[in-house]
Amino acid sequence: MGFILRSVFWLTLASIIVPAQARLGYDANGSSGKEIPIAEQLHDAAYAAWGFAVEVGKTCESNPSVCDAGKNLITTVSDTGTSLLQEARARFTGPKNTHVADASTHTQQHKKFQDRIE
């Protein structure tokens, strides 16, 4: 935990000290940032996702209990989400073709109201 906090501190300090032009890829003569094609950005994102998946796979091989705990967590979250969706669907859709009041109830209430007035 201490390593993570120290890393965050030093990286934050470095990002404050280094000028924004150098961090964002601005050159000394122009005012625009570095242009990176979309294909290269997608390639980098896919490569990062693949690297993450490989690291997770290595973790599951080296420590199966962590992998089992992760599977249990995913199962619990998905089951809870499914039950919440079903409950929300039941609450918001409600029963169909229900009437708030029918004609016989309305006439009975109307007579009771007239009796009170008279």
C-alpha positions, 0 to 999 in steps of 0.5 A: 500500500505504501508503494502505491501511495509513494508512486501516486505522489511522485507521479503527481509531482512529476506531472505538475513540474513538467510543463504541459507542452511537453506532457501533451506533445506540443512542439516548440514552433507550433501550437497544436498537439501531436496528431495520433491516428485513430487506428494507432490509438485503437491498436494501442488500446487493444494491445493494452487490453490483451496485456491485461488479459495475459496478466490476469491469466498469469495470476490465475495460474499462480494463485488459483484462490484469487481467480476463484474469488474473482469468479465468485465476485462476478457471479454474485454481482451478475446475480444481484444485477439480474434480480434487481432488474427483475424487481425493477421491471416488476415494479415499473410495469405493474399488473396490466388491465387493472381498474382503479374503480369500477362503475358499481363502486362509484355509484355506492360511493356517490350514494354514501356521499349524498346520504351524508349531505342530506 
